[in-house]
Every structure is written in C-alpha cells, then in structure tokens.
Amino acid sequence: MLVGIFPDADALADEAARRVIRTLDAETSPTLGVATGSTPRPLYARLRAAHAAGQFSLEDVPTYALDEYVGLSPAQPQSYRHELLDQLTGPAGTGLREENLHTPHALADDPWREAQRYDALVGGAHVTIQILGIGENGHVGFNEPGGSLASRSHVSALTESTRHANARFFDDDVSAVPELSITQGLSTIALAECLILLATGTAKARAIRELVEGPVSAHWPATALQWHQDLVVLVDEDAASELEFAHDLREQWAAARHRH
Ligand code: GLP
C-alpha cells in the first residue's frame, strides 16, 4: 500500500487524475472501474478537462461501476448510473459512450441473480484501474461492516449509518434512501490490477486510520484491501489526521515517487 497525503482536495484530485490517465495510457486495451459519491467528482472534472484538451479519452474504454441502489430507475438523479452518465458521458464528458458504461441493473426482477451476472461481467473484464471511495464506517462499494472479506458481488442491505450519510443526496430524507444495493464484492474489487482509493475530510479520518494502520477486520471492510498488491490511498490532511505513522507514510511516498 502506498499512501499520499495532500494539502487539500484539489491537489489530491490532480494526483488522482494524473495516475488514472497514466495507468490507462500504458495499456493497449484498458478498462476502468469507477466509484460514485461526492469524493471522486473533482477527479472526474479533471478527466473531462483532459478530454476537452485532447489529452485523454474514455472512448472505447469499457467502464464498470462499483455498485447501484436496488429499485432506483436510471432516470432518477440519485441512481449511480445517472450520476456516472452525468459525470463521464455527453459532449463535455470524457469520451465515454453510454453503451460502454456497465452498471448493475437496479430494476432487475431478481437482484440476487443480477448480482451474479454483474460479478461474472466484471470478473471477466480485467479492470486496469479501479477508483474507490470509502464510507465513514469503512465500507467500500456497499460492502458494509460484518460482511465477508472474500465476498463476490451480492445484494447488500445498507446500514443505518450509510443511509444517514447518503441522505444528503435524497433531500436529507433518510426514508427515501433505498435499503438494498447491488455491490461488487471485496474479492471482485480486488481483481482489478490497480486500486486507487480517495478520501477527504475529517469524517473519513477513522476509516482511513483503520484501512492504513488497523488490523484486517470485517468491522472495517476496507481493511480487506490491505491484501491487494497495488493499492494507492490518496487522502487530504483532514482524512489523514488520525494516522499514527503519517511521517513514515510521507517518507514512503517520497521514495516511491521516483518509481511512479
Ligand atoms: C457510497 C458509495 C461508496 C462511496 C461512499 C462514500 O455509499 N456506495 O462507493 O465510496 O458512499 O461517498 P462520499 O464520497 O460521498 O463520501
């Protein structure tokens, strides 16, 4: 694991965009894994800007979402498909074509079967780089505390804490937040060649401490990613504020910059 600590969310997004673009550029047939939530939005803005400048394109790059709310139509702004189409496609987007954006089907008659279908799709995709956020309770995708650390894609019940955290996207109405999601499992996520996890703000500080310095535990699902051989964690000073070994991590980062 490599941890980069940045003065603010803008500097973090600059570095994330640089890494995503460089990693995709290095592949002849790249594929991308994308996350939703507010944290990756500045990264997506930079990918759009790079596309506008003719330096980057997701045209012909199959792109896979991490998760989706069960029961939300893609027409609803809170649906992750809607959000990703908004962030990545269209004339001012990244070149991504709608048919190349793969998301779990939120309205599938049988969400459990749909989770299996999606797992097989992502498992066969050889994702080059997977962008990740993290929940305050350490969830990744919608892998909530207490789930299997070796899970494949599945239907997950959102915890009360996650539903409260995500209510801000639903006019602060917790009752409007869906109770179920389809999420890539932690093992499915770990199939990607590189993982890049972004976190900003003090609300994420405890989850980042557990991810970076804590024991691997189902209590903090993100800790399963400690087993991944190419995990880069990018945080701002606030999200890094509970790290005990920040000094050592900064030295490791400075040393690794010669290689990356
Ligand atoms: C949601 C998503 C996660 C995301 C998390 C954090 O629950 N399922 O993929 O990482 O929220 O979101 P935010 O970046 O808005 O804090």
py3Dmol code that shows the C-alpha trace and the ligand (Angstrom):
import py3Dmol

protein = """\
ATOM      1  CA  MET A   1       0.000   0.000   0.000  1.00  0.00           C
ATOM      2  CA  LEU A   2       1.176   3.480  -0.814  1.00  0.00           C
ATOM      3  CA  VAL A   3      -0.370   6.474   0.943  1.00  0.00           C
ATOM      4  CA  GLY A   4      -0.239  10.013  -0.445  1.00  0.00           C
ATOM      5  CA  ILE A   5      -1.197  12.873   1.878  1.00  0.00           C
ATOM      6  CA  PHE A   6      -2.174  16.118   0.145  1.00  0.00           C
ATOM      7  CA  PRO A   7      -2.813  19.637   1.452  1.00  0.00           C
ATOM      8  CA  ASP A   8      -6.333  19.736   0.031  1.00  0.00           C
ATOM      9  CA  ALA A   9      -8.915  18.016  -2.164  1.00  0.00           C
ATOM     10  CA  ASP A  10      -7.717  19.838  -5.301  1.00  0.00           C
ATOM     11  CA  ALA A  11      -4.130  18.660  -5.002  1.00  0.00           C
ATOM     12  CA  LEU A  12      -5.420  15.159  -4.307  1.00  0.00           C
ATOM     13  CA  ALA A  13      -7.644  15.205  -7.401  1.00  0.00           C
ATOM     14  CA  ASP A  14      -4.723  16.427  -9.557  1.00  0.00           C
ATOM     15  CA  GLU A  15      -2.652  13.451  -8.455  1.00  0.00           C
ATOM     16  CA  ALA A  16      -5.552  11.007  -8.884  1.00  0.00           C
ATOM     17  CA  ALA A  17      -6.205  12.233 -12.439  1.00  0.00           C
ATOM     18  CA  ARG A  18      -2.521  12.016 -13.301  1.00  0.00           C
ATOM     19  CA  ARG A  19      -2.389   8.408 -12.085  1.00  0.00           C
ATOM     20  CA  VAL A  20      -5.619   7.320 -13.784  1.00  0.00           C
ATOM     21  CA  ILE A  21      -4.616   8.858 -17.117  1.00  0.00           C
ATOM     22  CA  ARG A  22      -1.092   7.459 -16.984  1.00  0.00           C
ATOM     23  CA  THR A  23      -2.262   3.961 -15.979  1.00  0.00           C
ATOM     24  CA  LEU A  24      -4.883   3.785 -18.735  1.00  0.00           C
ATOM     25  CA  ASP A  25      -2.442   5.206 -21.298  1.00  0.00           C
ATOM     26  CA  ALA A  26       0.035   2.442 -20.533  1.00  0.00           C
ATOM     27  CA  GLU A  27      -2.461  -0.297 -21.530  1.00  0.00           C
ATOM     28  CA  THR A  28      -3.335  -1.280 -25.065  1.00  0.00           C
ATOM     29  CA  SER A  29      -6.886  -2.333 -24.115  1.00  0.00           C
ATOM     30  CA  PRO A  30      -7.590  -0.546 -20.832  1.00  0.00           C
ATOM     31  CA  THR A  31     -10.709  -0.921 -18.735  1.00  0.00           C
ATOM     32  CA  LEU A  32     -11.766   1.361 -15.913  1.00  0.00           C
ATOM     33  CA  GLY A  33     -13.625   0.831 -12.653  1.00  0.00           C
ATOM     34  CA  VAL A  34     -15.493   3.852 -11.328  1.00  0.00           C
ATOM     35  CA  ALA A  35     -16.961   4.835  -7.984  1.00  0.00           C
ATOM     36  CA  THR A  36     -19.745   7.239  -7.119  1.00  0.00           C
ATOM     37  CA  GLY A  37     -20.229   9.507  -4.115  1.00  0.00           C
ATOM     38  CA  SER A  38     -19.005  13.088  -3.877  1.00  0.00           C
ATOM     39  CA  THR A  39     -15.292  12.365  -3.355  1.00  0.00           C
ATOM     40  CA  PRO A  40     -14.371  11.346  -6.941  1.00  0.00           C
ATOM     41  CA  ARG A  41     -16.221  14.259  -8.561  1.00  0.00           C
ATOM     42  CA  PRO A  42     -13.151  16.577  -8.694  1.00  0.00           C
ATOM     43  CA  LEU A  43     -11.224  13.708 -10.297  1.00  0.00           C
ATOM     44  CA  TYR A  44     -13.947  13.296 -12.929  1.00  0.00           C
ATOM     45  CA  ALA A  45     -13.865  17.051 -13.563  1.00  0.00           C
ATOM     46  CA  ARG A  46     -10.154  16.743 -14.333  1.00  0.00           C
ATOM     47  CA  LEU A  47     -10.751  13.784 -16.652  1.00  0.00           C
ATOM     48  CA  ARG A  48     -13.362  15.870 -18.517  1.00  0.00           C
ATOM     49  CA  ALA A  49     -10.923  18.784 -18.735  1.00  0.00           C
ATOM     50  CA  ALA A  50      -8.190  16.476 -20.064  1.00  0.00           C
ATOM     51  CA  HIS A  51     -10.623  15.180 -22.677  1.00  0.00           C
ATOM     52  CA  ALA A  52     -11.566  18.731 -23.686  1.00  0.00           C
ATOM     53  CA  ALA A  53      -7.856  19.474 -24.073  1.00  0.00           C
ATOM     54  CA  GLY A  54      -7.429  16.436 -26.323  1.00  0.00           C
ATOM     55  CA  GLN A  55      -5.140  14.683 -23.828  1.00  0.00           C
ATOM     56  CA  PHE A  56      -7.379  11.819 -22.732  1.00  0.00           C
ATOM     57  CA  SER A  57     -10.384   9.827 -23.836  1.00  0.00           C
ATOM     58  CA  LEU A  58     -12.555   7.043 -22.474  1.00  0.00           C
ATOM     59  CA  GLU A  59     -13.850   6.327 -25.942  1.00  0.00           C
ATOM     60  CA  ASP A  60     -13.568   2.561 -26.360  1.00  0.00           C
ATOM     61  CA  VAL A  61     -12.723   2.072 -22.659  1.00  0.00           C
ATOM     62  CA  PRO A  62     -15.211  -0.348 -21.084  1.00  0.00           C
ATOM     63  CA  THR A  63     -16.109   1.153 -17.715  1.00  0.00           C
ATOM     64  CA  TYR A  64     -17.640  -0.644 -14.736  1.00  0.00           C
ATOM     65  CA  ALA A  65     -19.448   0.807 -11.739  1.00  0.00           C
ATOM     66  CA  LEU A  66     -18.867  -0.486  -8.244  1.00  0.00           C
ATOM     67  CA  ASP A  67     -22.438  -0.580  -7.108  1.00  0.00           C
ATOM     68  CA  GLU A  68     -26.023   0.571  -7.588  1.00  0.00           C
ATOM     69  CA  TYR A  69     -29.112   1.147  -5.466  1.00  0.00           C
ATOM     70  CA  VAL A  70     -31.761  -1.546  -5.931  1.00  0.00           C
ATOM     71  CA  GLY A  71     -35.042  -0.144  -7.198  1.00  0.00           C
ATOM     72  CA  LEU A  72     -33.936   3.275  -8.475  1.00  0.00           C
ATOM     73  CA  SER A  73     -34.571   3.952 -12.144  1.00  0.00           C
ATOM     74  CA  PRO A  74     -31.574   5.331 -14.072  1.00  0.00           C
ATOM     75  CA  ALA A  75     -33.751   8.388 -14.722  1.00  0.00           C
ATOM     76  CA  GLN A  76     -33.563   9.311 -11.028  1.00  0.00           C
ATOM     77  CA  PRO A  77     -30.638  11.647 -10.279  1.00  0.00           C
ATOM     78  CA  GLN A  78     -29.650   9.635  -7.201  1.00  0.00           C
ATOM     79  CA  SER A  79     -29.173   6.469  -9.237  1.00  0.00           C
ATOM     80  CA  TYR A  80     -25.483   5.711  -9.667  1.00  0.00           C
ATOM     81  CA  ARG A  81     -25.972   5.079 -13.376  1.00  0.00           C
ATOM     82  CA  HIS A  82     -27.469   8.556 -13.696  1.00  0.00           C
ATOM     83  CA  GLU A  83     -24.591  10.078 -11.719  1.00  0.00           C
ATOM     84  CA  LEU A  84     -21.913   8.335 -13.776  1.00  0.00           C
ATOM     85  CA  LEU A  85     -23.553   9.207 -17.085  1.00  0.00           C
ATOM     86  CA  ASP A  86     -23.695  12.782 -15.863  1.00  0.00           C
ATOM     87  CA  GLN A  87     -20.038  12.854 -14.801  1.00  0.00           C
ATOM     88  CA  LEU A  88     -18.487  10.943 -17.684  1.00  0.00           C
ATOM     89  CA  THR A  89     -20.593  10.997 -20.863  1.00  0.00           C
ATOM     90  CA  GLY A  90     -22.025  13.677 -23.144  1.00  0.00           C
ATOM     91  CA  PRO A  91     -20.393  16.358 -25.291  1.00  0.00           C
ATOM     92  CA  ALA A  92     -18.486  17.852 -22.340  1.00  0.00           C
ATOM     93  CA  GLY A  93     -17.648  14.449 -20.889  1.00  0.00           C
ATOM     94  CA  THR A  94     -14.692  12.116 -21.085  1.00  0.00           C
ATOM     95  CA  GLY A  95     -15.500  10.486 -24.425  1.00  0.00           C
ATOM     96  CA  LEU A  96     -17.183   7.566 -22.643  1.00  0.00           C
ATOM     97  CA  ARG A  97     -20.079   6.206 -24.657  1.00  0.00           C
ATOM     98  CA  GLU A  98     -23.216   5.212 -22.768  1.00  0.00           C
ATOM     99  CA  GLU A  99     -23.114   1.637 -24.042  1.00  0.00           C
ATOM    100  CA  ASN A 100     -19.620   1.267 -22.565  1.00  0.00           C
ATOM    101  CA  LEU A 101     -20.780   2.164 -19.057  1.00  0.00           C
ATOM    102  CA  HIS A 102     -21.699  -1.017 -17.218  1.00  0.00           C
ATOM    103  CA  THR A 103     -23.708  -0.782 -14.016  1.00  0.00           C
ATOM    104  CA  PRO A 104     -25.759  -3.356 -12.111  1.00  0.00           C
ATOM    105  CA  HIS A 105     -29.373  -3.279 -13.313  1.00  0.00           C
ATOM    106  CA  ALA A 106     -31.197  -1.602 -10.468  1.00  0.00           C
ATOM    107  CA  LEU A 107     -34.629  -2.673 -11.697  1.00  0.00           C
ATOM    108  CA  ALA A 108     -33.827  -6.339 -12.319  1.00  0.00           C
ATOM    109  CA  ASP A 109     -36.669  -8.674 -11.259  1.00  0.00           C
ATOM    110  CA  ASP A 110     -34.194 -10.768  -9.306  1.00  0.00           C
ATOM    111  CA  PRO A 111     -31.423  -8.557  -7.838  1.00  0.00           C
ATOM    112  CA  TRP A 112     -29.558 -11.617  -6.472  1.00  0.00           C
ATOM    113  CA  ARG A 113     -29.326 -13.135  -9.921  1.00  0.00           C
ATOM    114  CA  GLU A 114     -28.370  -9.732 -11.319  1.00  0.00           C
ATOM    115  CA  ALA A 115     -25.519  -9.531  -8.786  1.00  0.00           C
ATOM    116  CA  GLN A 116     -24.220 -12.865 -10.104  1.00  0.00           C
ATOM    117  CA  ARG A 117     -24.485 -11.675 -13.706  1.00  0.00           C
ATOM    118  CA  TYR A 118     -22.635  -8.481 -12.861  1.00  0.00           C
ATOM    119  CA  ASP A 119     -19.953 -10.362 -10.965  1.00  0.00           C
ATOM    120  CA  ALA A 120     -19.244 -12.550 -13.976  1.00  0.00           C
ATOM    121  CA  LEU A 121     -19.125  -9.476 -16.220  1.00  0.00           C
ATOM    122  CA  VAL A 122     -16.658  -7.599 -14.006  1.00  0.00           C
ATOM    123  CA  GLY A 123     -14.678 -10.762 -13.278  1.00  0.00           C
ATOM    124  CA  GLY A 124     -14.087 -11.247 -16.993  1.00  0.00           C
ATOM    125  CA  ALA A 125     -13.225  -7.607 -17.620  1.00  0.00           C
ATOM    126  CA  HIS A 126      -9.650  -7.408 -16.235  1.00  0.00           C
ATOM    127  CA  VAL A 127     -10.159  -3.927 -14.829  1.00  0.00           C
ATOM    128  CA  THR A 128      -6.961  -1.927 -15.259  1.00  0.00           C
ATOM    129  CA  ILE A 129      -7.570   0.594 -12.503  1.00  0.00           C
ATOM    130  CA  GLN A 130     -10.435   0.799 -10.040  1.00  0.00           C
ATOM    131  CA  ILE A 131     -11.312   4.148  -8.478  1.00  0.00           C
ATOM    132  CA  LEU A 132     -12.677   3.817  -4.929  1.00  0.00           C
ATOM    133  CA  GLY A 133     -14.105   5.981  -2.186  1.00  0.00           C
ATOM    134  CA  ILE A 134     -14.703   4.899   1.392  1.00  0.00           C
ATOM    135  CA  GLY A 135     -17.655   5.231   3.744  1.00  0.00           C
ATOM    136  CA  GLU A 136     -17.341   6.674   7.242  1.00  0.00           C
ATOM    137  CA  ASN A 137     -17.876   3.153   8.590  1.00  0.00           C
ATOM    138  CA  GLY A 138     -15.177   1.736   6.326  1.00  0.00           C
ATOM    139  CA  HIS A 139     -17.468   0.430   3.609  1.00  0.00           C
ATOM    140  CA  VAL A 140     -16.179   0.134   0.052  1.00  0.00           C
ATOM    141  CA  GLY A 141     -18.772  -0.006  -2.706  1.00  0.00           C
ATOM    142  CA  PHE A 142     -21.617  -1.117  -0.457  1.00  0.00           C
ATOM    143  CA  ASN A 143     -19.627  -3.799   1.376  1.00  0.00           C
ATOM    144  CA  GLU A 144     -20.876  -2.995   4.836  1.00  0.00           C
ATOM    145  CA  PRO A 145     -19.296  -3.998   8.175  1.00  0.00           C
ATOM    146  CA  GLY A 146     -19.816  -7.624   9.119  1.00  0.00           C
ATOM    147  CA  GLY A 147     -19.861  -8.955   5.559  1.00  0.00           C
ATOM    148  CA  SER A 148     -17.422 -11.480   4.166  1.00  0.00           C
ATOM    149  CA  LEU A 149     -13.985 -10.070   3.435  1.00  0.00           C
ATOM    150  CA  ALA A 150     -13.820 -12.501   0.493  1.00  0.00           C
ATOM    151  CA  SER A 151     -17.238 -11.623  -0.939  1.00  0.00           C
ATOM    152  CA  ARG A 152     -18.174 -11.676  -4.603  1.00  0.00           C
ATOM    153  CA  SER A 153     -20.835  -9.310  -5.928  1.00  0.00           C
ATOM    154  CA  HIS A 154     -24.018  -9.541  -3.947  1.00  0.00           C
ATOM    155  CA  VAL A 155     -27.137  -7.792  -2.709  1.00  0.00           C
ATOM    156  CA  SER A 156     -26.240  -5.766   0.369  1.00  0.00           C
ATOM    157  CA  ALA A 157     -28.512  -4.145   2.957  1.00  0.00           C
ATOM    158  CA  LEU A 158     -27.355  -0.612   3.703  1.00  0.00           C
ATOM    159  CA  THR A 159     -26.597   0.096   7.362  1.00  0.00           C
ATOM    160  CA  GLU A 160     -28.439   2.900   9.142  1.00  0.00           C
ATOM    161  CA  SER A 161     -25.177   4.840   9.244  1.00  0.00           C
ATOM    162  CA  THR A 162     -24.742   4.609   5.461  1.00  0.00           C
ATOM    163  CA  ARG A 163     -28.365   5.523   4.805  1.00  0.00           C
ATOM    164  CA  HIS A 164     -27.956   8.599   7.027  1.00  0.00           C
ATOM    165  CA  ALA A 165     -24.664   9.549   5.336  1.00  0.00           C
ATOM    166  CA  ASN A 166     -26.237   9.225   1.876  1.00  0.00           C
ATOM    167  CA  ALA A 167     -29.493  11.019   2.781  1.00  0.00           C
ATOM    168  CA  ARG A 168     -27.831  14.247   1.622  1.00  0.00           C
ATOM    169  CA  PHE A 169     -28.365  13.054  -1.957  1.00  0.00           C
ATOM    170  CA  PHE A 170     -32.083  12.463  -1.213  1.00  0.00           C
ATOM    171  CA  ASP A 171     -33.079  15.925   0.096  1.00  0.00           C
ATOM    172  CA  ASP A 172     -31.995  14.807   3.588  1.00  0.00           C
ATOM    173  CA  ASP A 173     -34.858  12.307   3.667  1.00  0.00           C
ATOM    174  CA  VAL A 174     -33.393   9.084   5.115  1.00  0.00           C
ATOM    175  CA  SER A 175     -36.596   7.207   4.322  1.00  0.00           C
ATOM    176  CA  ALA A 176     -36.026   7.881   0.599  1.00  0.00           C
ATOM    177  CA  VAL A 177     -32.603   6.169   0.641  1.00  0.00           C
ATOM    178  CA  PRO A 178     -33.007   2.637  -0.731  1.00  0.00           C
ATOM    179  CA  GLU A 179     -32.456  -0.175   1.741  1.00  0.00           C
ATOM    180  CA  LEU A 180     -30.741  -2.519  -0.696  1.00  0.00           C
ATOM    181  CA  SER A 181     -27.927  -2.259  -3.183  1.00  0.00           C
ATOM    182  CA  ILE A 182     -26.065  -4.475  -5.600  1.00  0.00           C
ATOM    183  CA  THR A 183     -22.346  -4.153  -4.984  1.00  0.00           C
ATOM    184  CA  GLN A 184     -19.191  -5.669  -6.325  1.00  0.00           C
ATOM    185  CA  GLY A 185     -17.796  -7.872  -3.582  1.00  0.00           C
ATOM    186  CA  LEU A 186     -14.446  -7.189  -1.958  1.00  0.00           C
ATOM    187  CA  SER A 187     -12.870 -10.109  -3.859  1.00  0.00           C
ATOM    188  CA  THR A 188     -14.355  -8.815  -7.100  1.00  0.00           C
ATOM    189  CA  ILE A 189     -12.912  -5.342  -6.477  1.00  0.00           C
ATOM    190  CA  ALA A 190      -9.543  -6.893  -5.691  1.00  0.00           C
ATOM    191  CA  LEU A 191      -9.412  -8.436  -9.186  1.00  0.00           C
ATOM    192  CA  ALA A 192      -8.507  -5.014 -10.598  1.00  0.00           C
ATOM    193  CA  GLU A 193      -4.823  -4.600 -11.381  1.00  0.00           C
ATOM    194  CA  CYS A 194      -4.552  -1.295  -9.501  1.00  0.00           C
ATOM    195  CA  LEU A 195      -6.780   0.246  -6.867  1.00  0.00           C
ATOM    196  CA  ILE A 196      -6.833   3.973  -6.160  1.00  0.00           C
ATOM    197  CA  LEU A 197      -8.841   4.976  -3.083  1.00  0.00           C
ATOM    198  CA  LEU A 198      -9.676   8.613  -2.374  1.00  0.00           C
ATOM    199  CA  ALA A 199     -10.811  10.162   0.895  1.00  0.00           C
ATOM    200  CA  THR A 200     -11.218  13.738   2.075  1.00  0.00           C
ATOM    201  CA  GLY A 201     -12.437  15.336   5.287  1.00  0.00           C
ATOM    202  CA  THR A 202     -12.315  14.518   8.984  1.00  0.00           C
ATOM    203  CA  ALA A 203     -15.427  12.335   8.775  1.00  0.00           C
ATOM    204  CA  LYS A 204     -13.254   9.758   6.961  1.00  0.00           C
ATOM    205  CA  ALA A 205     -10.270  10.012   9.325  1.00  0.00           C
ATOM    206  CA  ARG A 206     -11.163   6.979  11.469  1.00  0.00           C
ATOM    207  CA  ALA A 207     -11.926   4.775   8.459  1.00  0.00           C
ATOM    208  CA  ILE A 208      -8.607   5.794   6.878  1.00  0.00           C
ATOM    209  CA  ARG A 209      -6.732   5.024  10.078  1.00  0.00           C
ATOM    210  CA  GLU A 210      -8.292   1.560  10.164  1.00  0.00           C
ATOM    211  CA  LEU A 211      -7.633   0.978   6.460  1.00  0.00           C
ATOM    212  CA  VAL A 212      -3.992   2.037   6.631  1.00  0.00           C
ATOM    213  CA  GLU A 213      -2.921   1.039  10.127  1.00  0.00           C
ATOM    214  CA  GLY A 214      -5.607  -1.209  11.549  1.00  0.00           C
ATOM    215  CA  PRO A 215      -5.887  -4.993  11.606  1.00  0.00           C
ATOM    216  CA  VAL A 216      -7.797  -6.666   8.774  1.00  0.00           C
ATOM    217  CA  SER A 217     -11.308  -6.956  10.135  1.00  0.00           C
ATOM    218  CA  ALA A 218     -14.876  -7.345   8.921  1.00  0.00           C
ATOM    219  CA  HIS A 219     -15.653  -4.448  11.268  1.00  0.00           C
ATOM    220  CA  TRP A 220     -13.849  -2.183   8.745  1.00  0.00           C
ATOM    221  CA  PRO A 221     -14.412  -3.811   5.329  1.00  0.00           C
ATOM    222  CA  ALA A 222     -11.893  -1.612   3.502  1.00  0.00           C
ATOM    223  CA  THR A 223      -9.123  -3.299   5.502  1.00  0.00           C
ATOM    224  CA  ALA A 224      -9.517  -6.341   3.215  1.00  0.00           C
ATOM    225  CA  LEU A 225      -7.801  -4.212   0.562  1.00  0.00           C
ATOM    226  CA  GLN A 226      -4.573  -4.364   2.566  1.00  0.00           C
ATOM    227  CA  TRP A 227      -4.023  -7.677   0.779  1.00  0.00           C
ATOM    228  CA  HIS A 228      -4.011  -6.021  -2.640  1.00  0.00           C
ATOM    229  CA  GLN A 229      -0.559  -5.695  -4.177  1.00  0.00           C
ATOM    230  CA  ASP A 230      -1.175  -2.317  -5.838  1.00  0.00           C
ATOM    231  CA  LEU A 231      -3.335  -0.145  -3.610  1.00  0.00           C
ATOM    232  CA  VAL A 232      -2.752   3.616  -3.632  1.00  0.00           C
ATOM    233  CA  VAL A 233      -4.594   5.621  -0.983  1.00  0.00           C
ATOM    234  CA  LEU A 234      -4.845   9.375  -1.593  1.00  0.00           C
ATOM    235  CA  VAL A 235      -6.053  11.496   1.314  1.00  0.00           C
ATOM    236  CA  ASP A 236      -6.142  15.129   2.320  1.00  0.00           C
ATOM    237  CA  GLU A 237      -4.696  16.320   5.629  1.00  0.00           C
ATOM    238  CA  ASP A 238      -8.104  16.056   7.313  1.00  0.00           C
ATOM    239  CA  ALA A 239      -8.656  12.438   6.331  1.00  0.00           C
ATOM    240  CA  ALA A 240      -5.050  11.730   7.384  1.00  0.00           C
ATOM    241  CA  SER A 241      -5.485  13.422  10.771  1.00  0.00           C
ATOM    242  CA  GLU A 242      -5.812  10.198  12.798  1.00  0.00           C
ATOM    243  CA  LEU A 243      -2.862   8.389  11.204  1.00  0.00           C
ATOM    244  CA  GLU A 244      -0.244   7.477  13.758  1.00  0.00           C
ATOM    245  CA  PHE A 245       2.540   6.858  11.247  1.00  0.00           C
ATOM    246  CA  ALA A 246       1.894   9.781   8.892  1.00  0.00           C
ATOM    247  CA  HIS A 247       5.563  10.764   8.994  1.00  0.00           C
ATOM    248  CA  ASP A 248       6.696   7.311   7.819  1.00  0.00           C
ATOM    249  CA  LEU A 249       3.971   7.217   5.169  1.00  0.00           C
ATOM    250  CA  ARG A 250       5.151  10.552   3.768  1.00  0.00           C
ATOM    251  CA  GLU A 251       8.696   9.199   3.536  1.00  0.00           C
ATOM    252  CA  GLN A 252       7.477   6.067   1.752  1.00  0.00           C
ATOM    253  CA  TRP A 253       5.508   8.239  -0.662  1.00  0.00           C
ATOM    254  CA  ALA A 254       8.509  10.467  -1.371  1.00  0.00           C
ATOM    255  CA  ALA A 255      10.672   7.396  -2.013  1.00  0.00           C
ATOM    256  CA  ALA A 256       8.079   5.785  -4.283  1.00  0.00           C
ATOM    257  CA  ARG A 257       7.694   8.913  -6.399  1.00  0.00           C
ATOM    258  CA  HIS A 258      10.964   8.024  -8.075  1.00  0.00           C
ATOM    259  CA  ARG A 259       9.294   4.873  -9.384  1.00  0.00           C
ATOM    260  CA  HIS A 260       5.717   6.081 -10.106  1.00  0.00           C
TER     261      HIS A 260
END
"""
ligand_1 = """\
16
GLP
C -21.491 5.436 -1.054
C -20.896 4.590 -2.154
C -19.423 4.361 -1.965
C -18.732 5.661 -1.632
C -19.278 6.197 -0.330
C -18.627 7.492 0.112
O -22.033 4.709 -0.024
N -21.556 3.338 -2.291
O -18.881 3.785 -3.155
O -17.351 5.454 -1.527
O -20.661 6.431 -0.497
O -19.214 8.572 -0.560
P -18.702 10.054 -0.493
O -17.527 10.104 -1.396
O -19.837 10.880 -0.995
O -18.349 10.340 0.925
"""
view = py3Dmol.view(width=600, height=400)
view.addModel(protein, "pdb")
view.setStyle({"model": 0}, {"cartoon": {"style": "trace"}})
view.addModel(ligand_1, "xyz")
view.setStyle({"model": 1}, {"stick": {}})
view.zoomTo()
view.show()
